[in-house]
Amino acid sequence: MTLQAQDIYHWPQRPDRAAACEPTLIRVDVPAHRPAARIRLREVLREVLESWSDGGQKCPPLLETQRGPQWTDLLGGELLDLSLTYSGEVAWIGLLQGGWIGVDAMFIHPLAELDAVAGDFLGPATQAEIRSSRDPAQAFALAWTDMEARLKCTKTDLVEYHRRDAAAIANCKSRTLILPERIALTVAWRSPSMQDSHENHPESLGG
């Protein structure tokens, strides 16, 4: 999969049901107020799940967990994993049938403690790459969203770099792009048959 801006459905554009282990990304405009944004995103999610459901059920069951909502039904005989992320007044839904998915987004902007945070959570090698980058804020956002998407994909909690199981989050594919409004967006996914590998290809679509 090569992630391009045109690969993202912009709601109310309705996504077709993808093949197994093919990620689907949906962009949704949401209120700035986070509780209202959460409600709006779940409304859209339910509409999509209803349209994809084999039985055409009106209210697919959503189980709220500490990691966000989960769908407890089957799709084509397989589980459907989902992931949500927010950035200001924009949010994304990631969906994957027959595997696991994580999405993460953040605005690209300077952070006062960027270097320290990179060292604590991204590790010394990535910290050095960010320091030497011509655009440290962008380099940080690309690395951070890639890490967060992989953590969401593997259902792993955020911990400091030295405490992390690096092999676990490496066993994902990921794609990152930069949206014109200076938002870094990453989707990470894996299937049960995926071999241990680390594939990450940041793609810039303009600043």
DRENPA-3360 file (N, C-alpha, C; in nm, 2 decimals, always signed):
BEGIN
1 = MTLQAQDI = +0.08/-0.12/+0.00/+0.00/+0.00/+0.00/+0.09/+0.12/+0.00 ~ +0.06/+0.22/-0.09/+0.13/+0.35/-0.09/+0.02/+0.45/-0.05 ~ +0.04/+0.51/+0.06/-0.06/+0.60/+0.12/-0.05/+0.73/+0.05 ~ -0.16/+0.77/-0.01/-0.17/+0.90/-0.08/-0.29/+0.97/-0.02 ~ -0.29/+1.11/-0.03/-0.41/+1.18/+0.02/-0.54/+1.13/-0.04 ~ -0.53/+1.10/-0.17/-0.66/+1.05/-0.24/-0.70/+0.91/-0.19 ~ -0.62/+0.84/-0.12/-0.66/+0.71/-0.06/-0.75/+0.73/+0.06 ~ -0.76/+0.85/+0.12/-0.83/+0.87/+0.24/-0.97/+0.92/+0.20;
9 = YHWPQRPD = -1.07/+0.85/+0.25/-1.21/+0.89/+0.22/-1.24/+1.01/+0.31 ~ -1.30/+1.11/+0.25/-1.34/+1.23/+0.33/-1.49/+1.23/+0.35 ~ -1.53/+1.20/+0.47/-1.68/+1.18/+0.50/-1.75/+1.31/+0.47 ~ -1.87/+1.31/+0.40/-1.96/+1.19/+0.39/-1.93/+1.10/+0.27 ~ -1.81/+1.11/+0.21/-1.78/+1.01/+0.11/-1.77/+0.87/+0.18 ~ -1.85/+0.78/+0.12/-1.86/+0.64/+0.19/-1.76/+0.55/+0.13 ~ -1.68/+0.48/+0.22/-1.58/+0.39/+0.17/-1.64/+0.25/+0.13 ~ -1.59/+0.20/+0.02/-1.63/+0.06/-0.01/-1.56/-0.03/+0.09;
17 = RAAACEPT = -1.62/-0.15/+0.11/-1.56/-0.25/+0.20/-1.43/-0.30/+0.14 ~ -1.32/-0.29/+0.21/-1.19/-0.33/+0.15/-1.17/-0.48/+0.16 ~ -1.07/-0.53/+0.09/-1.03/-0.67/+0.10/-0.97/-0.69/+0.23 ~ -0.96/-0.81/+0.27/-0.90/-0.85/+0.40/-0.75/-0.80/+0.41 ~ -0.72/-0.74/+0.52/-0.59/-0.69/+0.55/-0.55/-0.57/+0.46 ~ -0.65/-0.50/+0.41/-0.62/-0.38/+0.34/-0.68/-0.26/+0.42 ~ -0.60/-0.17/+0.47/-0.65/-0.06/+0.56/-0.74/+0.03/+0.48 ~ -0.84/+0.08/+0.56/-0.93/+0.19/+0.51/-0.92/+0.30/+0.60;
25 = LIRVDVPA = -0.90/+0.42/+0.55/-0.89/+0.55/+0.63/-1.00/+0.64/+0.59 ~ -1.07/+0.70/+0.69/-1.18/+0.79/+0.67/-1.15/+0.92/+0.75 ~ -1.15/+1.03/+0.68/-1.13/+1.16/+0.75/-1.27/+1.22/+0.78 ~ -1.28/+1.27/+0.90/-1.41/+1.33/+0.94/-1.39/+1.46/+1.01 ~ -1.46/+1.56/+0.96/-1.46/+1.69/+1.03/-1.54/+1.69/+1.15 ~ -1.48/+1.73/+1.27/-1.54/+1.71/+1.39/-1.54/+1.85/+1.47 ~ -1.63/+1.86/+1.57/-1.62/+1.98/+1.66/-1.48/+1.99/+1.73 ~ -1.44/+2.11/+1.76/-1.32/+2.13/+1.84/-1.33/+2.07/+1.98;
33 = HRPAARIR = -1.45/+2.08/+2.03/-1.47/+2.03/+2.17/-1.46/+1.88/+2.17 ~ -1.36/+1.82/+2.24/-1.33/+1.68/+2.23/-1.45/+1.58/+2.26 ~ -1.53/+1.61/+2.37/-1.64/+1.52/+2.39/-1.74/+1.51/+2.27 ~ -1.77/+1.63/+2.21/-1.85/+1.64/+2.10/-1.79/+1.57/+1.98 ~ -1.66/+1.58/+1.96/-1.59/+1.51/+1.85/-1.59/+1.36/+1.87 ~ -1.58/+1.31/+1.99/-1.59/+1.17/+2.01/-1.73/+1.12/+1.97 ~ -1.83/+1.19/+2.01/-1.97/+1.15/+1.97/-1.98/+1.15/+1.82 ~ -1.94/+1.25/+1.76/-1.95/+1.26/+1.61/-1.88/+1.15/+1.54;
41 = LREVLREV = -1.76/+1.12/+1.59/-1.68/+1.01/+1.52/-1.74/+0.88/+1.54 ~ -1.80/+0.85/+1.65/-1.87/+0.72/+1.67/-2.00/+0.71/+1.59 ~ -2.07/+0.83/+1.57/-2.18/+0.83/+1.48/-2.14/+0.78/+1.34 ~ -2.03/+0.84/+1.29/-1.99/+0.81/+1.15/-1.94/+0.66/+1.15 ~ -1.87/+0.62/+1.25/-1.82/+0.48/+1.26/-1.94/+0.38/+1.25 ~ -2.05/+0.41/+1.33/-2.16/+0.32/+1.33/-2.23/+0.31/+1.19 ~ -2.23/+0.43/+1.12/-2.29/+0.43/+0.98/-2.21/+0.34/+0.89 ~ -2.07/+0.36/+0.90/-1.99/+0.28/+0.81/-2.00/+0.13/+0.84;
49 = LESWSDGG = -2.00/+0.09/+0.97/-2.01/-0.05/+1.01/-2.15/-0.11/+0.97 ~ -2.25/-0.02/+0.97/-2.38/-0.07/+0.93/-2.38/-0.10/+0.78 ~ -2.32/-0.01/+0.70/-2.32/-0.03/+0.56/-2.23/-0.15/+0.52 ~ -2.13/-0.18/+0.60/-2.04/-0.30/+0.57/-2.10/-0.43/+0.63 ~ -2.19/-0.42/+0.72/-2.23/-0.54/+0.79/-2.30/-0.64/+0.70 ~ -2.27/-0.77/+0.72/-2.33/-0.87/+0.63/-2.48/-0.88/+0.66 ~ -2.52/-0.85/+0.78/-2.67/-0.86/+0.81/-2.74/-0.73/+0.80 ~ -2.67/-0.62/+0.77/-2.73/-0.49/+0.76/-2.79/-0.44/+0.89;
57 = QKCPPLLE = -2.73/-0.48/+1.00/-2.78/-0.45/+1.13/-2.78/-0.29/+1.15 ~ -2.88/-0.24/+1.22/-2.89/-0.10/+1.23/-2.79/-0.04/+1.33 ~ -2.76/-0.11/+1.44/-2.67/-0.06/+1.54/-2.57/-0.16/+1.58 ~ -2.46/-0.17/+1.50/-2.36/-0.27/+1.53/-2.30/-0.24/+1.67 ~ -2.28/-0.35/+1.75/-2.24/-0.33/+1.89/-2.10/-0.27/+1.90 ~ -2.08/-0.16/+1.97/-1.95/-0.11/+1.99/-1.92/-0.12/+2.14 ~ -1.81/-0.18/+2.17/-1.77/-0.20/+2.31/-1.66/-0.10/+2.34 ~ -1.69/-0.01/+2.44/-1.60/+0.09/+2.48/-1.49/+0.04/+2.57;
65 = TQRGPQWT = -1.37/+0.06/+2.54/-1.25/+0.01/+2.62/-1.16/+0.13/+2.64 ~ -1.06/+0.11/+2.72/-0.96/+0.21/+2.75/-0.88/+0.25/+2.63 ~ -0.88/+0.16/+2.53/-0.81/+0.19/+2.40/-0.91/+0.25/+2.29 ~ -1.04/+0.27/+2.33/-1.13/+0.32/+2.24/-1.24/+0.21/+2.21 ~ -1.33/+0.24/+2.11/-1.43/+0.15/+2.08/-1.38/+0.03/+2.00 ~ -1.45/-0.09/+2.03/-1.42/-0.21/+1.95/-1.55/-0.26/+1.90 ~ -1.55/-0.32/+1.78/-1.67/-0.39/+1.72/-1.66/-0.53/+1.75 ~ -1.76/-0.59/+1.82/-1.76/-0.72/+1.87/-1.82/-0.82/+1.77;
73 = DLLGGELL = -1.87/-0.78/+1.65/-1.93/-0.87/+1.56/-1.82/-0.91/+1.46 ~ -1.86/-1.00/+1.37/-1.77/-1.05/+1.26/-1.81/-0.98/+1.13 ~ -1.71/-0.97/+1.04/-1.73/-0.91/+0.91/-1.68/-1.02/+0.81 ~ -1.77/-1.08/+0.73/-1.72/-1.18/+0.64/-1.65/-1.29/+0.71 ~ -1.70/-1.32/+0.83/-1.64/-1.43/+0.91/-1.51/-1.40/+0.98 ~ -1.47/-1.27/+0.98/-1.35/-1.23/+1.04/-1.37/-1.11/+1.13 ~ -1.28/-1.09/+1.23/-1.29/-0.98/+1.31/-1.25/-0.85/+1.24 ~ -1.30/-0.74/+1.28/-1.27/-0.61/+1.22/-1.21/-0.52/+1.33;
81 = DLSLTYSG = -1.08/-0.48/+1.30/-1.02/-0.40/+1.40/-1.03/-0.25/+1.36 ~ -1.03/-0.16/+1.46/-1.05/-0.02/+1.43/-0.96/+0.07/+1.52 ~ -0.93/+0.19/+1.47/-0.85/+0.28/+1.55/-0.89/+0.42/+1.51 ~ -0.89/+0.51/+1.61/-0.94/+0.65/+1.60/-0.82/+0.74/+1.64 ~ -0.82/+0.86/+1.57/-0.72/+0.96/+1.62/-0.78/+1.10/+1.59 ~ -0.74/+1.20/+1.66/-0.79/+1.33/+1.65/-0.67/+1.43/+1.64 ~ -0.70/+1.54/+1.56/-0.60/+1.65/+1.55/-0.68/+1.78/+1.52 ~ -0.71/+1.85/+1.63/-0.79/+1.97/+1.62/-0.93/+1.94/+1.58;
89 = EVAWIGLL = -0.98/+2.00/+1.47/-1.11/+1.98/+1.42/-1.12/+1.87/+1.31 ~ -1.02/+1.79/+1.30/-1.02/+1.68/+1.21/-0.99/+1.55/+1.28 ~ -1.06/+1.44/+1.24/-1.03/+1.31/+1.30/-1.03/+1.20/+1.19 ~ -0.97/+1.09/+1.23/-0.96/+0.98/+1.13/-1.01/+0.85/+1.19 ~ -1.07/+0.77/+1.11/-1.11/+0.63/+1.15/-1.02/+0.54/+1.06 ~ -0.96/+0.44/+1.12/-0.89/+0.34/+1.05/-0.96/+0.20/+1.07 ~ -0.98/+0.13/+0.96/-1.05/+0.00/+0.97/-0.97/-0.11/+0.90 ~ -0.96/-0.23/+0.96/-0.89/-0.34/+0.89/-0.96/-0.47/+0.93;
97 = QGGWIGVD = -0.99/-0.54/+0.82/-1.06/-0.67/+0.84/-0.95/-0.78/+0.84 ~ -0.96/-0.87/+0.94/-0.87/-0.99/+0.94/-0.73/-0.95/+0.99 ~ -0.71/-0.84/+1.07/-0.58/-0.81/+1.12/-0.60/-0.70/+1.22 ~ -0.49/-0.62/+1.24/-0.49/-0.51/+1.34/-0.44/-0.38/+1.28 ~ -0.49/-0.27/+1.33/-0.46/-0.14/+1.27/-0.44/-0.04/+1.38 ~ -0.36/+0.06/+1.35/-0.35/+0.18/+1.44/-0.33/+0.30/+1.36 ~ -0.39/+0.41/+1.39/-0.37/+0.54/+1.32/-0.34/+0.65/+1.43 ~ -0.25/+0.74/+1.38/-0.22/+0.85/+1.47/-0.19/+0.98/+1.39;
105 = AMFIHPLA = -0.23/+1.09/+1.44/-0.20/+1.22/+1.37/-0.16/+1.33/+1.47 ~ -0.09/+1.42/+1.42/-0.05/+1.54/+1.50/-0.01/+1.66/+1.42 ~ -0.04/+1.78/+1.46/+0.00/+1.90/+1.39/+0.15/+1.91/+1.40 ~ +0.21/+1.95/+1.30/+0.36/+1.98/+1.30/+0.39/+2.12/+1.35 ~ +0.44/+2.13/+1.46/+0.47/+2.26/+1.52/+0.59/+2.24/+1.62 ~ +0.67/+2.35/+1.64/+0.78/+2.34/+1.74/+0.73/+2.31/+1.88 ~ +0.80/+2.22/+1.95/+0.77/+2.19/+2.09/+0.89/+2.23/+2.18 ~ +0.86/+2.29/+2.29/+0.97/+2.34/+2.38/+1.06/+2.23/+2.43;
113 = ELDAVAGD = +1.00/+2.11/+2.45/+1.08/+2.00/+2.51/+1.09/+1.89/+2.40 ~ +1.09/+1.92/+2.28/+1.10/+1.82/+2.17/+1.22/+1.73/+2.18 ~ +1.34/+1.78/+2.21/+1.46/+1.70/+2.21/+1.45/+1.60/+2.33 ~ +1.40/+1.65/+2.45/+1.40/+1.56/+2.57/+1.29/+1.45/+2.54 ~ +1.18/+1.49/+2.49/+1.07/+1.39/+2.46/+1.12/+1.28/+2.36 ~ +1.19/+1.33/+2.26/+1.25/+1.23/+2.16/+1.34/+1.14/+2.23 ~ +1.43/+1.19/+2.31/+1.52/+1.10/+2.38/+1.46/+1.00/+2.47 ~ +1.35/+1.04/+2.54/+1.28/+0.95/+2.64/+1.20/+0.85/+2.57;
121 = FLGPATQA = +1.13/+0.88/+2.46/+1.04/+0.79/+2.40/+1.07/+0.74/+2.26 ~ +1.16/+0.81/+2.18/+1.19/+0.76/+2.05/+1.33/+0.70/+2.04 ~ +1.41/+0.72/+2.14/+1.54/+0.65/+2.14/+1.65/+0.74/+2.09 ~ +1.78/+0.71/+2.12/+1.89/+0.80/+2.09/+1.91/+0.81/+1.94 ~ +1.89/+0.70/+1.86/+1.92/+0.71/+1.72/+1.82/+0.81/+1.65 ~ +1.69/+0.79/+1.68/+1.59/+0.88/+1.63/+1.61/+1.02/+1.68 ~ +1.65/+1.04/+1.80/+1.67/+1.17/+1.86/+1.78/+1.24/+1.78 ~ +1.89/+1.17/+1.75/+2.00/+1.23/+1.67/+1.95/+1.27/+1.53;
129 = EIRSSRDP = +1.87/+1.18/+1.47/+1.81/+1.21/+1.33/+1.73/+1.34/+1.34 ~ +1.65/+1.36/+1.44/+1.57/+1.48/+1.46/+1.65/+1.60/+1.48 ~ +1.76/+1.59/+1.56/+1.85/+1.70/+1.59/+1.91/+1.75/+1.46 ~ +1.95/+1.66/+1.37/+2.02/+1.69/+1.25/+1.93/+1.73/+1.13 ~ +1.80/+1.71/+1.15/+1.70/+1.74/+1.04/+1.69/+1.89/+1.02 ~ +1.67/+1.93/+0.89/+1.65/+2.07/+0.86/+1.51/+2.12/+0.91 ~ +1.42/+2.02/+0.94/+1.29/+2.06/+1.00/+1.27/+1.97/+1.12 ~ +1.32/+2.00/+1.23/+1.31/+1.91/+1.35/+1.16/+1.88/+1.39;
137 = AQAFALAW = +1.08/+1.98/+1.38/+0.94/+1.96/+1.42/+0.87/+1.86/+1.33 ~ +0.90/+1.87/+1.20/+0.84/+1.77/+1.10/+0.90/+1.63/+1.13 ~ +1.03/+1.62/+1.15/+1.09/+1.49/+1.17/+1.04/+1.43/+1.30 ~ +1.02/+1.51/+1.40/+0.96/+1.46/+1.53/+0.82/+1.41/+1.50 ~ +0.74/+1.48/+1.43/+0.60/+1.44/+1.41/+0.59/+1.31/+1.33 ~ +0.68/+1.30/+1.23/+0.68/+1.17/+1.15/+0.71/+1.05/+1.24 ~ +0.82/+1.07/+1.32/+0.86/+0.96/+1.41/+0.76/+0.93/+1.52 ~ +0.70/+1.04/+1.58/+0.61/+1.02/+1.69/+0.48/+0.95/+1.64;
145 = TDMEARLK = +0.42/+1.00/+1.53/+0.30/+0.93/+1.48/+0.32/+0.79/+1.44 ~ +0.44/+0.76/+1.38/+0.47/+0.62/+1.35/+0.48/+0.54/+1.47 ~ +0.54/+0.58/+1.58/+0.55/+0.51/+1.70/+0.41/+0.48/+1.76 ~ +0.33/+0.59/+1.77/+0.20/+0.58/+1.83/+0.11/+0.49/+1.75 ~ +0.11/+0.50/+1.61/+0.03/+0.41/+1.53/+0.07/+0.26/+1.55 ~ +0.20/+0.24/+1.56/+0.24/+0.10/+1.59/+0.20/+0.05/+1.72 ~ +0.21/+0.14/+1.82/+0.16/+0.10/+1.96/+0.01/+0.07/+1.96 ~ -0.07/+0.15/+1.89/-0.21/+0.12/+1.88/-0.24/-0.01/+1.80;
153 = CTKTDLVE = -0.16/-0.03/+1.70/-0.18/-0.15/+1.62/-0.15/-0.28/+1.70 ~ -0.05/-0.27/+1.78/-0.01/-0.39/+1.87/-0.08/-0.39/+2.00 ~ -0.16/-0.29/+2.03/-0.24/-0.28/+2.15/-0.14/-0.27/+2.27 ~ -0.04/-0.19/+2.25/+0.07/-0.17/+2.35/+0.06/-0.03/+2.41 ~ +0.09/-0.02/+2.54/+0.09/+0.11/+2.61/+0.21/+0.18/+2.58 ~ +0.20/+0.32/+2.58/+0.32/+0.41/+2.57/+0.40/+0.40/+2.69 ~ +0.53/+0.37/+2.67/+0.63/+0.37/+2.78/+0.76/+0.43/+2.73 ~ +0.85/+0.46/+2.82/+0.98/+0.51/+2.77/+1.05/+0.41/+2.69;
161 = YHRRDAAA = +1.14/+0.47/+2.60/+1.21/+0.38/+2.50/+1.28/+0.26/+2.56 ~ +1.35/+0.28/+2.67/+1.43/+0.17/+2.73/+1.34/+0.06/+2.79 ~ +1.21/+0.09/+2.80/+1.12/-0.01/+2.86/+1.04/-0.08/+2.75 ~ +1.05/-0.04/+2.63/+0.96/-0.09/+2.52/+1.01/-0.22/+2.46 ~ +0.92/-0.30/+2.42/+0.95/-0.42/+2.34/+0.96/-0.38/+2.19 ~ +1.08/-0.34/+2.15/+1.09/-0.29/+2.01/+1.05/-0.39/+1.91 ~ +1.07/-0.52/+1.93/+1.04/-0.62/+1.83/+0.89/-0.63/+1.81 ~ +0.81/-0.60/+1.91/+0.67/-0.61/+1.90/+0.61/-0.51/+1.80;
169 = IANCKSRT = +0.65/-0.38/+1.82/+0.60/-0.28/+1.73/+0.67/-0.28/+1.59 ~ +0.78/-0.34/+1.58/+0.85/-0.35/+1.45/+0.77/-0.44/+1.36 ~ +0.69/-0.53/+1.41/+0.62/-0.63/+1.33/+0.49/-0.57/+1.28 ~ +0.50/-0.46/+1.21/+0.39/-0.39/+1.15/+0.44/-0.33/+1.02 ~ +0.35/-0.31/+0.93/+0.37/-0.22/+0.82/+0.32/-0.08/+0.85 ~ +0.39/+0.02/+0.80/+0.33/+0.16/+0.83/+0.36/+0.25/+0.71 ~ +0.27/+0.35/+0.70/+0.28/+0.45/+0.60/+0.25/+0.58/+0.67 ~ +0.34/+0.68/+0.64/+0.32/+0.82/+0.69/+0.31/+0.92/+0.58;
177 = LILPERIA = +0.22/+1.01/+0.59/+0.22/+1.12/+0.50/+0.20/+1.26/+0.57 ~ +0.24/+1.36/+0.50/+0.22/+1.50/+0.56/+0.11/+1.57/+0.48 ~ +0.00/+1.60/+0.54/-0.11/+1.66/+0.48/-0.08/+1.81/+0.46 ~ -0.15/+1.88/+0.36/-0.12/+2.02/+0.33/-0.13/+2.11/+0.45 ~ -0.22/+2.08/+0.55/-0.24/+2.16/+0.66/-0.14/+2.14/+0.77 ~ -0.03/+2.07/+0.73/+0.08/+2.04/+0.82/+0.04/+1.95/+0.94 ~ -0.02/+1.84/+0.90/-0.06/+1.74/+0.99/+0.02/+1.61/+0.94 ~ +0.09/+1.55/+1.03/+0.15/+1.42/+1.01/+0.05/+1.31/+1.04;
185 = LTVAWRSP = +0.03/+1.22/+0.95/-0.07/+1.11/+0.97/+0.00/+0.98/+0.94 ~ -0.01/+0.88/+1.03/+0.05/+0.75/+1.01/-0.06/+0.64/+1.03 ~ -0.06/+0.54/+0.94/-0.14/+0.42/+0.96/-0.04/+0.30/+0.97 ~ -0.06/+0.22/+1.07/+0.02/+0.10/+1.09/-0.08/-0.02/+1.09 ~ -0.04/-0.13/+1.03/-0.13/-0.25/+1.03/-0.04/-0.38/+1.02 ~ -0.10/-0.49/+1.06/-0.04/-0.62/+1.05/-0.15/-0.72/+1.04 ~ -0.11/-0.84/+0.99/-0.20/-0.95/+0.97/-0.14/-1.07/+1.05 ~ -0.22/-1.17/+1.08/-0.16/-1.29/+1.16/-0.05/-1.36/+1.09;
193 = SMQDSHEN = -0.05/-1.35/+0.95/+0.06/-1.42/+0.88/+0.18/-1.34/+0.85 ~ +0.18/-1.21/+0.90/+0.29/-1.12/+0.87/+0.42/-1.17/+0.94 ~ +0.53/-1.17/+0.87/+0.66/-1.21/+0.93/+0.72/-1.09/+1.00 ~ +0.81/-1.11/+1.09/+0.88/-1.00/+1.16/+0.95/-0.92/+1.06 ~ +0.91/-0.79/+1.05/+0.97/-0.70/+0.96/+0.94/-0.56/+1.00 ~ +1.02/-0.46/+0.96/+1.00/-0.32/+0.99/+0.99/-0.25/+0.85 ~ +0.88/-0.20/+0.82/+0.86/-0.13/+0.69/+0.80/+0.01/+0.71 ~ +0.87/+0.11/+0.69/+0.82/+0.24/+0.72/+0.87/+0.34/+0.61;
201 = HPESLGG = +0.78/+0.39/+0.53/+0.82/+0.48/+0.42/+0.75/+0.61/+0.43 ~ +0.80/+0.71/+0.51/+0.74/+0.84/+0.52/+0.73/+0.90/+0.38 ~ +0.61/+0.97/+0.35/+0.59/+1.03/+0.23/+0.54/+1.17/+0.25 ~ +0.60/+1.27/+0.19/+0.56/+1.41/+0.20/+0.47/+1.45/+0.08 ~ +0.36/+1.50/+0.11/+0.27/+1.55/+0.01/+0.26/+1.70/+0.01 ~ +0.37/+1.77/+0.06/+0.37/+1.91/+0.06/+0.35/+1.97/+0.20 ~ +0.39/+2.09/+0.22/+0.39/+2.15/+0.35/+0.27/+2.24/+0.36;
% end
